[in-house]
Amino acid sequence: MGYEILTFISVTTIGLSGILILTGLFFIKTGRRELHKKAMISASFLALLFLIFYGIKYFLYPPKPYEGPYRELYLFTLISHSVLAAVNLPLAVVTVFLGIRGRYGKHRKIAPITALVWIYVALTGWVIFFFLNLGEVG
């Protein structure tokens, strides 16, 4: 699989995952628990696919350095994204586990934090993608 296809799969799966998190939040706020559950499980599945394809891409192709004019902003975004992505993985696993097991009290306490971190990581993933690819456009 080529670099471009792996990049496309990565940004698509993590982007859709973030959209499904927002959709799941909407569903739970409007009392539609089953749709919430389906959206969140789908978001988790897409995040897992992202990790697999991103890992393959990282293994096959070395990371691309940022060579643009906004190095400090890029580094802040990259570092915050990386740290929160590492934190979000176990946080998401625990949150999904609590929801599936019906431990809704604990799930409700941790889920808003997980969702906020997840959305930040998804958005900053796209920002990093644009930072790395801005020079190639045009």
N, C-alpha and C positions, 0 to 999 in steps of 0.2 A: 504494500500500500504506500502511495506517495505522500510526501509532506503536505501537499495542498489538501488532499482528501482527508488526512488525519486531522489537520487544522479545522477543516470544515465540520467534520463530525464532532470535534471537541467543542468548538464555539456554539454549534447548534444544540448539542445535548445539554450543555450547562445553561445556555440561554433559555431553552424550553423548561428546564428544571426550575429555574428562577420564576418563570411565568406561572408554572404549576403551583409553586409555593404561594404566590400571590392569589391565585385562583382558589387554592385550598383555604387560605385565610378568609377570603370572601365567603366561601361556602360555610365555614364554621360560624362566622359572624351572622349569617342569615339562617342558622339553624339546620343546615343540610349536612348532617353528620356523615352519611354514606358517601355523598359526593366529595366531602372533605377528605375522607379516608382514601378514596380512589385517587384523588389529585395528589395527596401526599405520598402514597405508595408509588404512583407514577413518577413523581419528582425524584424520589429516592432511586428508582430504577434507572432513570436517565442520568442521575449523578454517578451511579455505579458504572454505567456505560462510559461516561466522561472519564472517570478515573482509569478505566481500562485503556481507552483509546489515547488518552493523554500520556499514560505510562508507556505505551507502545511508541508513540511519537518521540517522547523524551529519550527512550532507549535507542531508537533508530537514527535520530537526528539531534545534533547538539543544540542546546538552547541558543537562540538568536540574540545577539547583544543589541541594546538600544543605542542608537547613534544620533538621536535627535537633540533639539535645543532645550528640552524640558527635563533634563536628567534628574534633578532633585524631585520634581513632581512624579516622574516615572518611578524612581526608587522608593519614594514614600508609598505610592500605590502598590508596587510590587511586594514590598516588605509587609505592609498591612494585609494585603491579600493572602500572602503565603502563610503568615502566622495565623490569621483567622480561618483559613482553609484547613490548616492542621488541627485547630481547636474544633472546628465544626464537624469533622468526620466522627469523632466519638460522641459529640453532642447530638448529632443527627441519629446515630445508631441508638443511643439511649432514648431519645424522644420517640422514635418510631416504635421501639420495643415497648415502651410504656403505653403508647396508644393502642398497639395491637393486643397487649395483655389486659387492656381495660382498666389500667391504673390511671384514670383520668385526672385525679387530683394532682398527682405528681407531673403528669403529662402537661396539664394546663400551666403549671409553674415554669417548666423548662421550655415549652414549645415557643413562646414569644421570643425568647432569647435566640433559640435555634433559628427561627424564621428570619429574624433580623440579620444575624450573622450570615446565613445562607444567601439572602438577597444581596448583601454587601459583597460577598465573595463572587457571586454570579455577575454582578454589575462590574466589579473591578476586573474580573477576568476579561470581559469585553473591552474595558478601557485599556488594559494591557495589550490585548490583541490590536487595538487601533493604534496605540503608541508604536508598536513594532512594525505595523504595516502602512503607516501614513506616508512614509517616504517612497513606497512602491506605487502609490496611486498617482496617476497623471503622467 
